[in-house]
Amino acid sequence: MIKLPQTEEQLMEYIWEMQQAFTKDLMDKYPEPKPAQTTLATLLKRLTDKKFISYKLYGNSREYYPLVQKEDYFEKHINNIVENFFDNSALRFASFFTRKSKMNKKELEELKKIVDEQLKKQ
């Protein structure tokens, strides 16, 4: 799965959040200054061509929906990061992440619970 440019990834975030959206709905999600209507149409066309989204036609209106789920998209890219920057070691990645992400005590405790749950499943 390809890595999307930032502008397309931002639009995908809105589509994932809404699950179904018309162009007007998507435009409303953007902060000021909003992109031009033609820019948004170009981004939607690119995402459609890349098979990240599709749409249902209602007259002249298109209701867009995701074909690629957010978790699947980011899982692929996290795995690439682990492979390329951490010698394919999830332990090195997790160590780096917990040290450098400035997690507070509560977040670290939550992470510990997740690890403990995974250990029980092993």
C-alpha positions in Angstrom: 0.0 0.0 0.0 1.4 3.4 -1.0 2.1 6.2 1.4 -0.2 9.1 0.6 1.0 12.7 0.3 0.1 14.9 3.3 -2.8 16.6 1.5 -4.4 13.3 0.5 -3.8 11.8 4.0 -5.6 14.8 5.6 -8.6 14.3 3.3 -8.6 10.6 4.1 -8.7 11.5 7.8 -11.9 13.4 7.2 -13.4 10.6 5.2 -12.4 8.0 7.8 -14.0 10.1 10.5 -17.2 10.7 8.6 -17.4 7.2 6.9 -19.7 8.7 4.2 -19.5 12.3 3.0 -20.5 14.6 0.2 -18.0 17.2 -1.1 -19.7 19.9 0.9 -19.4 17.9 4.1 -15.7 17.4 3.4 -15.2 21.1 2.6 -16.8 22.0 5.9 -14.2 19.9 7.8 -11.3 22.0 6.5 -10.1 24.9 8.7 -9.7 28.3 7.2 -8.4 29.0 4.6 -10.3 26.2 3.0 -9.0 24.7 -0.2 -10.5 25.7 -3.6 -13.3 23.5 -4.8 -11.2 22.4 -7.7 -8.4 21.4 -5.4 -10.7 19.2 -3.3 -12.1 17.7 -6.5 -8.6 16.9 -7.7 -7.7 15.2 -4.3 -10.9 13.2 -4.4 -10.1 12.0 -8.0 -6.6 11.0 -7.0 -7.9 9.0 -4.0 -10.5 7.4 -6.2 -7.9 6.5 -8.8 -5.6 5.0 -6.1 -8.6 2.9 -4.9 -8.6 4.5 -1.4 -12.1 5.7 -1.8 -15.2 5.2 -3.9 -18.5 6.9 -4.2 -22.2 6.5 -4.7 -23.8 8.7 -7.3 -27.0 10.6 -6.4 -27.9 12.6 -9.5 -24.9 14.9 -9.9 -23.7 14.5 -6.3 -21.2 12.0 -5.1 -21.2 10.5 -1.6 -17.6 9.3 -0.9 -16.7 6.4 1.4 -13.4 4.7 2.3 -12.2 1.5 0.6 -9.1 1.4 2.8 -9.6 1.4 6.6 -7.5 3.8 8.7 -6.0 1.0 10.9 -4.9 -1.0 7.8 -3.3 2.1 6.2 -1.3 3.0 9.3 -0.4 -0.6 10.2 1.3 -1.0 6.9 3.3 2.2 7.4 4.2 1.5 11.0 5.5 -1.9 9.9 7.6 -0.2 7.2 9.0 2.2 9.8 9.9 -0.7 12.1 11.5 -2.6 9.2 13.4 0.3 7.7 14.5 2.3 10.8 14.6 -0.2 13.6 16.1 -3.2 11.9 12.8 -5.0 11.8 12.7 -5.0 15.6 9.4 -4.1 17.2 11.2 -4.0 20.6 13.6 -1.3 19.4 10.6 0.6 18.0 8.6 0.3 21.2 11.6 1.3 23.3 12.2 4.4 21.1 8.5 5.3 21.1 8.1 5.1 24.9 11.3 7.1 25.5 10.8 9.8 22.9 7.0 10.3 22.8 6.9 12.1 26.2 4.1 9.8 27.5 2.8 10.8 30.9 2.6 8.3 33.8 -1.1 7.5 33.1 -0.4 6.8 29.4 2.6 4.6 30.4 0.4 2.6 32.8 -2.2 2.1 30.0 0.5 0.9 27.7 1.7 -1.5 30.4 -1.8 -2.9 30.7 -1.9 -3.5 26.9 1.5 -5.3 27.1 0.3 -7.4 30.1 -2.9 -8.4 28.2 -0.8 -9.4 25.2 1.5 -11.5 27.4 -1.5 -13.3 28.8 -2.6 -14.3 25.2 0.9 -15.8 24.4 
